Amino acid sequence: MNDPNQNTVGELIKAFYDEHRGPGYLDEVSIIKGWSGVVGPFIAQYTRDLYIKEGVLFVRLTSDSLRSELSYSKSVLIKNLNNLAGRDVLTDIVFK
C-alpha cells in the first residue's frame, strides 16, 4: 500500500526547484531545451542566448531577415512552446 507521505523522486526534484529557483523553473528549462525541436534545426542554428524572464522568452538571432520572419510567427511559437511545457508559461517572445 502506498504511504500518502511518500513522494516520488520527480515530485521531490520539482519541489526543490520550486523552492530554490521559483515556481515554473522546470517548465522554463523544458521550453529552452525544446526550442530547436519547435523551430527546427535550420532556425536553431541561427539562435543564441535564449532565456526567460517574467514570462517573456528572449532570443538572440544571428540573422536579421530571420528575426523579421519569426516576428510574424510569434503567436504560433508561443502556443507551441507553451504546449511543450504543458501550461501557459510564455506571454511574449522578444527577438534581438
N, C-alpha and C positions, 0 to 999 in steps of 0.2 A: 504494500500500500504506500502511496506517496505521502510524504510529510509536507503539509502546506507551508512549513517554514523553510523548506529547502528550495534553492534557486538553481537554475541551470547555469552553466559557465557563461553562456551568452547573456543571460539576464544580469549576472554579476558584472560582466565587462561593460554592458550598456549603462548600468547604474554608476560604475566608476567614472566613465566618460561624461555622463550627465552631470555628476557632481563636480568633476575637476575641469572639464572643458565647456560645460554648458549643455543644456538640452539640445538635441538635434545635431550634435557634432558628428556622430557616425553617419547620419544622413548626408551631411555636407561632404564627408570623405567619400561616400559612395557616389555622389554626383561628380566630384572631381575625377575619381578613378574611372567613372563610366563615360566621361566626356568624349573620348575618342571613339567609343562604341556608338554613341549617338550621332556624332557628326561625320564619322568615317575617317579612314586613315589619311585621305588627301588633305582634308581641312585640319586634322590633328597635327600634321607635320608643320603647319604654319602657326600653331598655337604655343604660347609661352605663358608662364606665370598665372595660373588660374588660382583664384581664392574667392571665398565667400565672406561677405561682411553684411550683417543685418539683412539677410535675405536677398542680397544682390550678388550675382556672380560677376566677377571682374575677369576679363580675358584679354591678354595682350596678344595681338596678332602681328605677324611679320609682313603681312600683305595688305596694302591699303585697299585694293579692289575687293579682296575677300572681306575686309571689315565692312565695306559698304553693302555687299551682298548679304552678309549674315544679319545685318541690322534689319533687313526686311523679313527675316525668318525668326525674329526674337520670340514671338508668341508660341510658335511651334516648338522651338528649342526649349523654352521654359516648361511647356506641357510635357514634352518627352523626358526631360531631366527630372521633373517632379514625379512622373510615373516611375522612373527608375528608383527613386527614393521611397516610393510608396505613400508619399504625402506631399502637401504643398510646402516646399522649403524655399523655393525661389519666387521672388516677385518681379525681378528685373535682371537683365544682363547688360553690362557695360563693356563695349569693345573698345580697347585702347590701341 
